[in-house]
Amino acid sequence: MTVTTELAGAHYPVAVVGGGQAGLSVSYCLRERGIEHIVIEANRAGHEWRERRWDSFCLVTPNWQCKLPGFPYRGPDPDGFMVRDEILRYLEDYVSFFRPPLVEGVSVTRLRRAATGVFELSTTAGDLTADQVVVATGPYHTPSVPRMAERLPAGVTQLHSSRYRHPGPLPEGAVLVVGTGQSGCQIAEDLHLAGRQVHLAVGSAPRVARFYRGRDCVAWLDEMGHYAKGIDRFGDADAVRMRVNHYVTGRDGGRDIDLRAFARDGMRLYGRLTGVNGATLEFADDLKAALDHADSVAEGIKDAIDAHITAHGIDAPEEPRYVPVWEPSEQPHDVDLAAAGITSVIWSTGFARDHRWIEIPVFDGRGYPMHRRGATSCPGLHFLGLPWQYSWGSGRFEAVGRDAEFLAGHIDASRRLADVCGTLTGAPMALAAALPVG
Ligand SMILES: Cc1cc2nc3c(=O)[nH]c(=O)nc-3n(C[C@H](O)[C@H](O)[C@H](O)COP(=O)(O)OP(=O)(O)OC[C@H]3O[C@@H](n4cnc5c(N)ncnc54)[C@H](O)[C@@H]3O)c2cc1C
């Protein structure tokens, strides 16, 4: 749904850039506070879920964690995991529910701040200005593919995980999946279930069991306060923000992803892919360490759940611990593509941030926006939807609404302060700079 709006030359109290769940959430919260704004979306609302997830994709987080402001999941399966099309419908229904002032098909190509304090946005539909801006363009911008990809023989089909849809279009033969984050593990499973011979380069991601002692581990962790813990309660906030997600799946009602079980059932596992040398793939000797690490994290989470159960005298069924079903023996360091029959490679190697269009100095050495609960040191410039922006669920459905509510409150307070300052001095936005956050 798109409002018909002339953007060129317009001025808005707030401009929200991005119409994913973060942009829509803050739009709802601004609407609730009666704050006029515009949401500018380069594609269509929900674009990422529509265009960059594979056909069998489903959430790894249970549906009850989908808590968009004013529109929590109310479907029949709160403990289930929405598949891609259901997630899209959830977002589309959200748009129909509160009808945000959304302009679709327009990219913001440059953001600057004038000396007056007003924000200048260049867009593909003309230039506009705003008193405040919320950047809600998501955490995953440019697909990351290591440059060794250039050394693969021309005949090998290569794609990034964001372009994978289903096994069908891949050429016949074995598939190498590189990376074992959420995407790599789920895509490897998708291919494996379709009967493809999968070779998997295993990385350092940890895993978590789906269920333990009668409940989804996410439900236990929620009860234990894990998801409510703010980033300011961690001594190593920067490291926490960079943590890799645990792998697990919501497929078919939810289950573990056990790479050892995949190997037992015929998948070929290796350590990290370290090089491509002609038709030879080179792997590190770290498969055993990676599998042991993933298991020890999963078992450590179970230890914490056990301790919680004991401390609170909870009546929960006992459950035997995980016993590895496969151990790596002589793993090859070098694999010949032709001998292994590998005809395609799926790079499940993550994404890089791209905020180059923001010409305001609020980024650290890694290009991460420096902020406190989304508010940057540039008054009026905010971010929403960053991983660990404030808590575990900030970049997810779980807490984006909580962050949006906080940010809308901050924006509201800034506006009120600016109004007072403007009345007293005639210099509104610049004086709102002094407003403390939180
Ligand atoms: C493989 C994968 C699995 C995930 N699984 C889960 C899960 O199980 N549970 C969960 O809660 N979360 C999950 N997430 C995380 C998260 O929910 C998604 O990444 C979600 O898409 C983030 O929403 P967002 O609104 O912050 O950003 P996005 O959905 O990325 O939306 C950003 C929007 O901004 C637009 N945009 C970008 N740049 C511009 C610009 N310059 N001008 C205008 N518009 C622009 C884009 O078109 C896009 O629509 C997963 C993510 C990935 C990648």
The ligand as an SDF file (V2000), in Angstrom:
LIG
                    3D

 53 58  0  0  0  0  0  0  0  0999 V2000
   18.3930  -15.7390    6.9770 C   0  0  0  0  0  0  0  0  0  0  0  0
   17.7460  -14.9230    8.0580 C   0  0  0  0  0  0  0  0  0  0  0  0
   16.9370  -15.5320    8.9870 C   0  0  0  0  0  0  0  0  0  0  0  0
   16.3010  -14.7850    9.9730 C   0  0  0  0  0  0  0  0  0  0  0  0
   15.4810  -15.4280   10.8660 N   0  0  0  0  0  0  0  0  0  0  0  0
   14.8440  -14.7040   11.8150 C   0  0  0  0  0  0  0  0  0  0  0  0
   13.9350  -15.3280   12.7380 C   0  0  0  0  0  0  0  0  0  0  0  0
   13.7490  -16.5390   12.7270 O   0  0  0  0  0  0  0  0  0  0  0  0
   13.3080  -14.5620   13.6540 N   0  0  0  0  0  0  0  0  0  0  0  0
   13.4840  -13.2090   13.7110 C   0  0  0  0  0  0  0  0  0  0  0  0
   12.8290  -12.5650   14.5310 O   0  0  0  0  0  0  0  0  0  0  0  0
   14.3460  -12.6040   12.8750 N   0  0  0  0  0  0  0  0  0  0  0  0
   15.0290  -13.2920   11.9310 C   0  0  0  0  0  0  0  0  0  0  0  0
   15.8940  -12.6610   11.0820 N   0  0  0  0  0  0  0  0  0  0  0  0
   16.3130  -11.2870   11.3810 C   0  0  0  0  0  0  0  0  0  0  0  0
   15.3380  -10.1550   11.0330 C   0  0  0  0  0  0  0  0  0  0  0  0
   14.0530  -10.3910   11.5060 O   0  0  0  0  0  0  0  0  0  0  0  0
   15.3260   -9.8250    9.5680 C   0  0  0  0  0  0  0  0  0  0  0  0
   16.6310   -9.5570    9.1110 O   0  0  0  0  0  0  0  0  0  0  0  0
   14.4100   -8.6420    9.2210 C   0  0  0  0  0  0  0  0  0  0  0  0
   14.2900   -8.5770    7.8220 O   0  0  0  0  0  0  0  0  0  0  0  0
   14.9150   -7.2970    9.7620 C   0  0  0  0  0  0  0  0  0  0  0  0
   13.9040   -6.3210    9.5840 O   0  0  0  0  0  0  0  0  0  0  0  0
   14.2660   -4.7720    9.3680 P   0  0  0  0  0  0  0  0  0  0  0  0
   13.0000   -4.0320    9.1510 O   0  0  0  0  0  0  0  0  0  0  0  0
   15.1680   -4.3150   10.4490 O   0  0  0  0  0  0  0  0  0  0  0  0
   15.1400   -4.7490    8.0490 O   0  0  0  0  0  0  0  0  0  0  0  0
   14.7850   -5.2700    6.5940 P   0  0  0  0  0  0  0  0  0  0  0  0
   13.7660   -6.3280    6.6060 O   0  0  0  0  0  0  0  0  0  0  0  0
   16.1070   -5.5510    5.9560 O   0  0  0  0  0  0  0  0  0  0  0  0
   14.1030   -4.0010    5.9220 O   0  0  0  0  0  0  0  0  0  0  0  0
   14.8500   -2.8810    5.5220 C   0  0  0  0  0  0  0  0  0  0  0  0
   14.1050   -2.2270    4.3760 C   0  0  0  0  0  0  0  0  0  0  0  0
   14.7840   -1.0200    4.0360 O   0  0  0  0  0  0  0  0  0  0  0  0
   14.7440   -0.8440    2.6350 C   0  0  0  0  0  0  0  0  0  0  0  0
   15.8640    0.0190    2.3010 N   0  0  0  0  0  0  0  0  0  0  0  0
   17.1790   -0.2520    2.4010 C   0  0  0  0  0  0  0  0  0  0  0  0
   17.9250    0.8040    2.0400 N   0  0  0  0  0  0  0  0  0  0  0  0
   17.0430    1.7800    1.6870 C   0  0  0  0  0  0  0  0  0  0  0  0
   17.1870    3.1180    1.2330 C   0  0  0  0  0  0  0  0  0  0  0  0
   18.3900    3.6660    1.0610 N   0  0  0  0  0  0  0  0  0  0  0  0
   16.0740    3.8460    0.9590 N   0  0  0  0  0  0  0  0  0  0  0  0
   14.8370    3.3060    1.1700 C   0  0  0  0  0  0  0  0  0  0  0  0
   14.6440    2.0450    1.6070 N   0  0  0  0  0  0  0  0  0  0  0  0
   15.7280    1.2940    1.8580 C   0  0  0  0  0  0  0  0  0  0  0  0
   14.8460   -2.2690    2.0820 C   0  0  0  0  0  0  0  0  0  0  0  0
   14.2590   -2.3530    0.7830 O   0  0  0  0  0  0  0  0  0  0  0  0
   14.0840   -3.0820    3.1130 C   0  0  0  0  0  0  0  0  0  0  0  0
   12.7400   -3.3170    2.7430 O   0  0  0  0  0  0  0  0  0  0  0  0
   16.5330  -13.3830   10.0630 C   0  0  0  0  0  0  0  0  0  0  0  0
   17.3660  -12.7560    9.1200 C   0  0  0  0  0  0  0  0  0  0  0  0
   17.9710  -13.5200    8.1210 C   0  0  0  0  0  0  0  0  0  0  0  0
   18.8630  -12.8240    7.1150 C   0  0  0  0  0  0  0  0  0  0  0  0
  1  2  1  0
  2  3  1  0
  2 52  2  0
  3  4  2  0
  4  5  1  0
  4 50  1  0
  5  6  2  0
  6  7  1  0
  6 13  1  0
  7  8  2  0
  7  9  1  0
  9 10  1  0
 10 11  2  0
 10 12  1  0
 12 13  2  0
 13 14  1  0
 14 15  1  0
 14 50  1  0
 15 16  1  0
 16 17  1  0
 16 18  1  0
 18 19  1  0
 18 20  1  0
 20 21  1  0
 20 22  1  0
 22 23  1  0
 23 24  1  0
 24 25  2  0
 24 26  1  0
 24 27  1  0
 27 28  1  0
 28 29  2  0
 28 30  1  0
 28 31  1  0
 31 32  1  0
 32 33  1  0
 33 34  1  0
 33 48  1  0
 34 35  1  0
 35 36  1  0
 35 46  1  0
 36 37  1  0
 36 45  1  0
 37 38  2  0
 38 39  1  0
 39 40  1  0
 39 45  2  0
 40 41  1  0
 40 42  2  0
 42 43  1  0
 43 44  2  0
 44 45  1  0
 46 47  1  0
 46 48  1  0
 48 49  1  0
 50 51  2  0
 51 52  1  0
 52 53  1  0
M  END
$$$$
